[in-house]
Amino acid sequence: MRTGLRTGTPNPTRRPGERRAARRPARPTTTPTARRRPPLTGRAVLLFALVLLLALTLAGPVRQYMEGQQEIAELTAEGRELDPPGRRARGADRAAARPGVDPAAGPRAAHLRAAR
């Protein structure tokens, strides 16, 4: 004998074709002061954490780059200070190594004399 109810339905007291009751009553409208948002939402905290992580990740390499640039500038300035005396000393050594070449005439003078 059948009762007209299906087994396994969530509400066996309802008959087929019977309409469901409203699930929830309509919400009462709340005033804006009754429900407030927190000053920091979860999205804002997550965004702040990601920006902070990115800044901390890049801080080390940027600092190393800046220190390297400063060291290059210092070495370049030191090299400029030491370079003119070094050039004169090297020029005198070369002239002493090649007899018969006038160091005041420059390097082309020796080449032109050898071609004659």
Secondary structure, DSSP 8 states (H G I E B T S, - for coil): ---S--TT-S-TTS-TT-----SS-------TTTS---SS-HHHHHHHHHHHHHHHHHHHHHHHHHHHHHHHHHHHHHHHHHHHHHHHHHHHHHHHHSTT--TTT-HHHHHHHHH-
